[in-house]
Amino acid sequence: MSPTVFPQHIIARKRDGGVLTTAEIQAFVRGATDGSWADYQLSALLMAIFLRGMTPAETAALTEAMMRSGVVADLSALRRPKADKHSTGGVGDKVSLHLAPMVAACGVAVPMISGRGLGHTGGTLDKLESIPGFRVNLTLPEYRAQLERDGLALIGQTAELAPADKKLYALRDVTATVECIPLICASILSKKLAEGIDVLVLDVKFGRGAFMADKARARELARALVAVATAMGKPTRAVLTAMEEPLGRAVGNALEVAESLDCLRGRGPADTMEVTYALGEQMLLLAGTVKTQAEARRQLEASITQGTALGKFRALVAGQGGDPRIVDDPSRLPQARLQVPLAAPRAGFVQGVDAMDVALAALRLGAGRAKAAAAIDPAVGVGGLVKVGEKIAAGAPLAVIHANDAGALAEATAMLARAIVIGDTPGMTPPLVDELIG
């Protein structure tokens, strides 16, 4: 072995601000995958990368090595364009649940590998698993079969896809190296590009309830993601969207599934549908099935009015082992024992709904997990949330708290009361769909 591929030499090079070679990056990823690097060596290089950064070429090499640490799904037999969407995480962000069937109903396959929630952000897999029987852990053959049958599949990361990412993310989570743009890029894109897609659309959020609160930092991440994915041969665009207040009116797993069903029936909250259409339009445009944004919008709207998107969601649920009866009867979703309205203390206008504080209230109820191994309660959360700018009468409900524990209910109620601000004039929020990159 050349001295340059010993772990300590690679760590020292990055520690001192050097640029790693492709071979050195591959050695690092191989060490994470096969266990030949100790956790302390992996962690040391992660911290060196966090502090020293990576060039675009290094980031692309890291992404490629992580993607190829396992199997890259071959979906070439699927005779339609394949598009996916990824969100950097927010509060009440259930968009994937209804966007995927809408895009699939427009003739574009959607192979979507999603994650679980951690901390204040919700996870698509947790929402899907609130549907009785729904299986997110499909094998690769089952994943392909689901896509061939219904044109969409929403699954969790398999052991075969980008295994290095699972190991490295676990270490990043406990070594304070999560918020590093090169590492974020490699983590997101290694999984997304291994799933067999042709094009990718990214929802990069900024604001109080986002993973990256600062808009300039979110823009930097979006540009890096687009540059790396495009350099690897995958046409990619990013949409910057605001996350100051929760998206939609529901935060919590089963509650968000029910709201997505409303979206598929044309009754979704305006803000949720604004983000949905913005992302769906870019997916169809990049996939090449439409020539204009207006044409994309018409097709997506038709998927709702004609019921084809709802039909795709029903097929998805049935195909992945879930109870399709929830589509027509959402009361079959898990229901909390306690459902208590939060009354407005005075008349006025909603001036603010703090996304982070709402998320923490839902977390206290058990809708999320503070630790990766923690269990969640699919029934609990916050529903019927007011939106910024709305006029409210004294005593009118600002939200309905869904709880299964009286102590958690009391704490979440106090947190939610602080999160919602009522004043004499309507509050204002930044534009929801802010910028297109790529």
C-alpha positions, -999 to +999 in steps of 0.1 A: +000+000+000+013+034-009+019+056+022-005+082+007-035+059+013-028+053+050-057+069+069-034+091+090-017+105+059-051+113+043-064+129+075-032+150+078-034+162+042-070+175+047-062+188+082-034+210+067-058+223+040-047+201+011-067+188-017-074+150-016-069+129-047-097+107-061-077+076-049-075+091-013-113+098-013-120+063-026-098+048+002-118+068+028-152+056+015-139+021+011-127+022+047-162+033+059-179+006+039-157-024+047-147-014+083-109-011+075-109+025+089-117+028+126-145+051+136-121+075+152-102+078+119-134+083+099-145+109+124-111+127+123-114+131+085-150+142+087-140+170+111-110+180+089-134+182+059-159+202+080-131+227+090-112+228+057-139+222+032-137+205-002-132+217-038-161+210-063-139+183-078-133+167-043-171+169-036-179+152-069-153+125-062-167+119-027-203+117-041-193+092-068-174+070-044-202+070-019-228+062-047-206+033-059-200+020-024-230-003-031-254-011-060-265+015-085-301+005-094-306-002-131-340+010-142-331+011-179-359-013-187-385+012-175-396+029-207-404+063-194-384+092-180-375+089-143-376+119-120-372+124-083-376+152-058-357+158-026-364+182+002-338+194+027-365+191+054-391+213+070-421+215+092-453+200+078-436+192+046-457+163+033-453+173-004-437+140-015-468+121-006-490+138-031-464+151-056-451+116-065-485+103-076-493+136-094-461+134-115-466+096-121-501+103-134-484+127-159-464+099-174-431+103-155-419+075-133-410+085-097-384+063-080-382+080-046-359+069-018-367+088+014-356+092+049-369+093+085-373+124+106-348+134+131-351+163+155-377+189+144-381+178+108-405+152+097-396+121+076-415+109+046-410+072+057-426+079+091-456+095+074-460+065+051-457+041+079-486+057+096-507+040+069-515+005+083-494-021+067-474+002+044-440-013+037-411+011+031-384-016+033-387-031-002-359-051-018-344-038-050-364-064-071-396-053-053-387-017-059-383-023-096-415-043-098-435-015-080-421+011-105-430-011-135-465-017-122-476+017-110-449+042-121-439+052-086-422+037-055-415+054-021-391+034-001-363+037+025-326+033+018-318-004+012-286-020+025-274-022-012-277+015-020-249+038-009-240+019+023-211+043+030-236+071+036-254+052+063-221+048+082-208+083+076-241+100+085-243+082+118-208+095+126-216+130+114-246+131+136-226+125+168-195+145+159-211+178+151-202+176+114-237+175+098-238+211+087-210+209+061-220+216+024-196+191+008-207+163+032-244+172+027-240+171-011-224+137-010-249+123+014-280+135-005-267+128-040-251+095-034-284+080-024-305+099-050-282+091-079-280+054-069-317+050-072-317+049-110-332+084-118-327+105-150-333+139-135-336+154-100-354+184-085-344+198-051-365+217-026-339+236-006-356+253+024-345+284+043-360+302+073-368+295+110-380+260+105-355+249+079-323+229+083-304+259+070-321+290+084-300+315+065-311+321+029-276+328+016-263+295+031-293+276+016-285+292-018-249+281-015-261+245-007-285+246-036-259+257-061-234+231-048-260+203-052-269+213-087-233+217-098-222+183-084-253+164-098-250+180-132-213+172-134-222+136-127-246+136-157-279+141-140-298+173-150-308+189-117-326+220-106-332+235-071-361+256-059-355+277-028-386+278-006-393+296+026-400+278+059-409+305+084-443+290+092-453+253+088-463+241+054-500+235+053-522+231+084-510+198+098-478+187+115-477+150+125-475+118+105-511+105+101-524+141+101-501+149+072-511+118+052-547+130+056-538+165+044-520+150+014-552+131+006-570+165+007-544+178-018-551+150-042-588+158-040-582+195-048-588+206-013-552+211-002-539+243+016-528+270-009-492+272+004-487+234+002-501+233-034-479+263-044-448+244-035-461+212-050-468+228-084-435+246-084-416+213-079-438+192-101-435+217-130-397+214-128-398+176-127-419+174-159-398+201-176-365+183-168-379+149-177-387+164-212-424+154-213-436+191-216-421+221-232-435+249-210-442+256-174-478+264-183-482+230-200-467+213-169-491+231-146-521+221-167-511+184-166-505+184-129-539+202-123-556+177-146-541+148-126-561+161-096-594+171-113-595+138-132-587+117-102-557+100-118-532+112-091-555+099-064-557+066-082-519+064-084-517+070-046-542+042-040-522+019-062-490+029-044-505+021-010-519-013-021-487-021-040-465-016-009-488-035+014-508-007+030-545-005+035-559+013+005-592+019+023-575+049+040-577+068+007-615+070+008-618+068+046-589+087+063-605+079+097-588+045+093-555+063+099-542+063+135-563+086+157-551+103+189-571+097+221-571+134+230-580+161+204-581+195+221-585+229+204-562+258+213-585+288+216-574+323+205-569+345+236-582+376+217-596+387+184-572+400+157-550+388+129-523+360+129-490+378+128-467+348+131-467+310+134-432+300+144-423+268+124-396+257+148-418+261+179-447+242+163-423+215+154-410+213+189-445+211+202-452+182+179-419+166+189-430+168+226-462+150+217-443+122+202-447+130+165-409+130+159-377+116+174-350+134+193-327+103+188-324+081+157-336+050+176-366+066+193-401+054+185-427+078+172-465+080+177-481+082+143-514+096+156-502+127+174-494+162+162-510+195+155-539+199+130-561+228+118-532+253+122-540+289+114-520+307+087-502+340+089-525+369+078-558+352+088-584+371+108-593+353+141-622+358+165-616+355+203-620+319+214-618+306+178-594+275+174-559+284+165-551+247+161-562+213+173-537+194+194-537+156+189-522+138+219-521+104+237-505+117+269-520+143+292-486+156+304-473+160+268-506+177+259-501+203+286-465+211+276-473+211+239-502+235+245-480+260+262-454+257+235-480+262+208-495+292+225-461+309+224-456+299+187-488+317+174-488+355+177-521+374+174-520+412+167-540+441+154-527+439+118-521+409+095-486+394+096-464+391+065-443+362+053-416+361+026-425+348-008-429+310-005-413+300-037-383+322-039-357+313-065-349+287-092-313+275-095-300+254-124 
